[in-house]
Each structure stands twice: as C-alpha cells, then as structure tokens.
Amino acid sequence: MIRDLLLCAISPLGDEALITSMVKASQNRFNLPTKRIIERVLQVGHLNRQEHLHLASVLLASQRITEEERRQINRIFDDIQSGRIKLVDNQDLI
C-alpha cells in the first residue's frame, strides 16, 4: 500500500522506471544512516525532502532493513499523511 501511494505521489502514471531511477540516484547520492534518520524524525516531528526520498528509497528498493525499521518508516509516512510529522524544505529548517 505504501509503495502504491509513493508511486502515485511521484508519478501519476505509476511509472516504475522512474521510481527505479530515483531509488538508484538516491542510493548513490546520499549515504544516510537510515536508523539515525528514523530516530531524529520521530523525535523532532519533521523531515526534509532528502530524508523523505531516502526513506522511500529504502522501502521501494527492498533493502535489508529490520522489521522494526520497516514499521517505523511506515509510521513516519502515516504520520506525514495525518499531519503529525511535517515534510519541510531544507531552507525551512534555517
């Protein structure tokens, strides 16, 4: 379900080639420790677009993450939809 929501959010046509390309680009460009991002987002209640892309990529790429990390990422996406966690641009944090 989360994967479908992300596909629709990124591309209204659900273009999986676009998703695959974004996942690879994110993995190559950013070396972000997933666990640290999850902990920080849950603590402060917001995340930036780079962190959002990283977490989406982790889920979509079926990387080796623990079931707990998968649950926490799903919780973050649920909290974004419900407004409990805010998605911000990097300049909003300055």
Phi, psi and omega in degrees: 000312179300318180300317179296319178297318180293321178300315181291323181292324183276319182217118181302337180272355181069036185291104184292333177296321177297316179299312181301316180296318179294321179299313181296318180297317180297317181294324180284323185279323187242132174246070185262130177289114185304315183299319180294320178296313181302311182299316181294315182298316180293331180281314187266340176084017173207160175215156179266175185296325179296316179294320178300314179298319179298313181295319177297319180296319179300315180293313185289329182276357182052042177295164179283099174234157181287162177298325178296315178298319178299317178297318181294320177295316177299321178297318179300314180295323175296318181291329175295314181297324182273353178090002179285334175240136184258135174267119186239157171279155182304321182292339177293342184271349183281000000 
